[in-house]
């Protein structure tokens, strides 16, 4: 089993979280993700949208 988390574990996790992304950064990330996926599909010669992103 997993070890019990320390009492301040949740507080530390919140404090180390990255700042909220701006709408521009979010749009840029989405476009990059789509472009990367399209490149991968083209390389494997399969239709776009059929390849899983990240961890399955």
PECOR-V475207 format. One record per residue. N is the residue number from 1. NEAR is the number of other C-alpha atoms within 12 Angstrom. Layout:
n/near
N/NEAR
N/NEAR
This chain:
n/near
1/3
2/4
3/5
4/8
5/11
6/10
7/9
8/11
9/12
10/12
11/12
12/12
13/13
14/11
15/11
16/10
17/11
18/9
19/9
20/9
21/13
22/11
23/10
24/11
25/13
26/13
27/13
28/14
29/15
30/15
31/14
32/14
33/18
34/19
35/17
36/20
37/24
38/22
39/18
40/20
41/19
42/16
43/13
44/13
45/14
46/15
47/15
48/19
49/18
50/14
51/21
52/17
53/16
54/8
55/5
56/5
